[in-house]
Amino acid sequence: MKQSTRYTVIVALIVALGGFLMGFDASVISGVVGFIEVEFELTKIQVGWSVSSLALTATFAMMLAGPLSDRIGRRPVLKIAAVLFGLSAVASAFAPNFLLLVVARMVGGLGVGAALIIAPMYIAEMAPAAMRGRMVSFNQLNIVIGISAAFFSNYLILTLGQTDVAWVETLRLGEWGWRWMLGIETLPAVLYLFALLFVPESPRWLAMQGRDDEARDVLNRVSDARQAELDLQAVKDSLEAEKKLGRVSIAALFQPSLKLVLTIGISVGILQQITGINSVFFYSPMIFEQSGIG
């Protein structure tokens, strides 16, 4: 593997940790709802709020993350997301009541929304065209890995909490099991923040700011000098074309040339949601228990 290829893969894997945190944060609540329902004496509506509050703020974060990253950069937004993930994990673990737990989850939702938008954007802007599809897929793969890790982490904590091992009793995994489930996310969040210190800014964003020399330096790390120059020129041409085009209204999305693509994209998103897969992610332990399986 060439050094430039290796560097690109490493950077993509680091940034794609945002996908892991997104998947973990969204699914870890599945092992928690049964415990907080009893401890905080929640109604069914409150249980629903404890689960869906993350998605609510993630929606707003997704709308704001793009413009914010254009203003301050892709990497700073990812760092902010990492901090939000960590704060949410700690605050959720120590939440003394239902209200503060929901607030903590909503903070995590801001990180989820930002990471969901900016991580694949950064990878796409960083990776050479020949590798772009594979590199961006790391983020989606990490979302699935994060979802799986949350289920296994919850299971491990629950299983250990039922033992009488000395260190388990010291950590009070049995009594504070659900708090450990939520708090364990602090570890990958801190790792993500630390790892982001070693990745460069997006070359496209640097070019947007007129920092061509810095953009060229970044592109030289992921490809040879000749290709880096071609890629930089392509980015500058694209930015110039966008500038000439100016502001585009939403009505432009419904032009005949885009109608089919827009319809397919929206339909896929709707079909994915109405399958009910998210309900399984969020409530699977309760579903299995009520069906007599678990």
N, C-alpha and C positions, 0 to 999 in steps of 0.2 A: 504493500500500500504506500503510495506517495505521501510525502510529508504534508503537502497541501490538502490531500484527501483526508488524511488522519486528523488534521487540525479541524477541518470542516465537520467531520463526524463528531469530534469531541465537543465542539461548540454547540452543535445541534442537540446533542444528548443533554448537555448542561441546561440549555434553554428549555428543552422539552420536559425537564423536571417540573415545570409549571403545569404541564398536563397531568403528571402524576399527582401533584398536590390537589389539582382540581378534582380528579377522580376520587382521591382519598377523602377529601373534605365533603364531597357530595354524598358519599356512600357510608361513611363511618357512623352517621346518625342512625343507620338501620339497627345497629346493635344497642343503641342507647335508649330508643323511644320506650321500650318496655319498662326500663328502670326509672326513667324520669316521670313516667305516667304515674307510677306508684309513689315515688318520693315527693313529688310536687303536687300530687292529687289533681292531675290534669283532666280536663274534659277532652272529648274527642276533637273538638275544634282547636283546643290548645295544642294537642299532639300534632295536629296538622300544621299549625303555625310553627312549631319547633322544627318541623321538617322543611316546610316551604319557604321560610323566612330567608334562607340562603339564596334560593332561586330569585326571590324578589329583588334583592339588592344586586345580584349578579346581572340582572336585566339592565338596570341603570348603569352599572359599571361598563357593560359592553358598549353602550351608546356613547359613553364619555371617554373610554380608554383610547380610542383612535385619535380624536382631536387632541387629547392630552399628550399622547406620544408624538404627535406632529410638533407640538410646542416644546417639550422638554427632552424628547428622545425615547427610543424604544427601551433601552436598558434601564434608565431610571424608573420607568413605569413597571418593569418587571421586578425591580428591587422593591418598589412600593408594594407590589402584590405579595412578594415574599414576606415582608414585614406584616402585612395584613393577615396572611395565613398564620404566622406565628402568634400574633396578638390574639387572634380569634381562638386558637388552640388553647392558649394559657387562660384566657378569660372564660372560655367554655368549661374548662376543667375545674375552675374555682367558682363558678357561678353559684351563688347562694339561693337563687330563686329562679322561677320560670322566666320572668321578664328579662333579667340580665343574661340568661342563657340565650334567649332569642336575639337580644342585641349583639351578643358575641358572635352568634351564627351569622347575623347580617353583616358584621364586619368581615367575616370570612367570605361572604358572598361577593363583596367588592373585589377581593383578591381573585376569586374564581372568575368573575366576569373579565377582569383585566388580563389574567393569564390566558383565558380562552381565546381572546382576540389577538393579543400582542405576541404571544409565543410563536404561533405559526407564521404571523406576519414577519417577525424578525428572522426566522429561519429561511423563509422564502426570499427575503431581501439579501440574506447573507450567502446562501448556497449558490454555487455555479448552476447554470441552467441544466446541465447534464445530470446533476445530482439532486435537483430541487424537489422533485416528487418524492424520492426516497427519504430525504431529510425531513420534509414536512410531515411525512407519515409517522416519524418518531413521536411527534406530539400526540397524535391520535392513539398510537400504540400505548403510550405512557398513561393516557387517561384510563384505558382498560386495565393496565397493570395496577394503577392506583386504586381503582374500584375493587379489584381482587385483593390487593394488599389490605384494604380496609376490612374486608370480610375476614381474612385470615388473622389480622391483628385483633379484631374483636373476639374471635373464637379462642385465640391463644390467651388473651387476658382473662376471658371468662373461665376457661379451663384451669389456668393457674390459680385463679381466685378460689377455686373449690378444693385446693390442696392445703396441707398444713405445713408446707415448707417454711422455714424460719424467715427467709428474705421476703417471701410472698406476704407473710403476716406483717413484717416490718413496713412494707410498702402499702399494706392494707388494700391489696388488689381485690379482695373479696368485698369489702365494704365500699371501696371507692372505684369499683370496676369501671363503671360508665365514665367516670371522670378521667381515668387513665386512657380509656378508648379515645376520648376527645383530645386529651393532652399530648398523646404520643406524637401527634402531627407536628409538634414543635421541632422535633429532630430533623425531619426532611425540610422543614421551612428554613431553619437556620443553615442547613447544608446548602440549600438553594441560594440564599442570600450571599453566603460566602463564595460559592462557585461563580456567581454572576460578577464578582469583582475581577474575574480573569477573562471575561469575554469582551470583545470590542463593541463599539457602537455600530449600528447598522450602517453600511456604506451608503445606502439610499438616503437615509436621514442626514448623514454628513454632507452628501451632495446637495440636499435640499437647503442646507444652511450655508452653501458656498464653500464648504471645507473640502475642496477637491483633493488636496494632498493627503489628508487623513483618510478619505474614502479610498484613494488609490492604495495606500499602505495596507488597509484592511483587505482589499481585493487581491493584493499581491500574496497574502497569506493563504488564500483559498484557491489560487490558480497561478499560472505563469504570468510573467510581466506583460506579454503581448495580449493574452486573453483578458487580463485585468484592465488594460487600457481600453479594449473593445467594450467590456462590460460597463466601465465607467462612462464611456461615451453614450452607450445605450441608455443608461440611467438618466444622463443629462438630457438626451433627446426626449425621453419619456416625460421628464419634468417640464421641459419647454413646451411640449405638446399640451400637457395639462394646463399650463399657464395660459396658452393661447385660447384653449377651449373655454376657460373661465368657469364660473359656477354653472352647474347642471341641475335642472329641476328634477323632482321626482317623476314628473310626467315623462321624462326621457326614458325611464325604465319600461314604459309600456309601448314603445315604438315597435312596429312589426318585426324588426330584426331581432328584438330582445324578448318578445312575448313568450316564445316557446321555451327559451332557456329559463326565464323567470318563473314560468308556470311549473316546469319540471323541478327547479330548485325548491320552490315553496311546497310543492306536493310531497317531495321526499321528506322535507322537514316535518310536515304535518303527519304523514304516515308513520314516521319514526315515533312521534309522540303518542299517537292514538293507539299504538300497539300495547301501551300500558307498561312498557319496560321500566320506566322510571319508578312506577309504583312498586315493582319487584325490588329495585335497588334500595328504595327507602324503607320498605316494610317487609322485606322477605322473612326475617325471623318471626315476625308476628303472623305472617301468612302461613308459614310452615307449622307454627305452633297451633294455630287455630284449625288447620287441616289435619292435625294429628300426626304429622310427619316428624316434627321436632319437639 
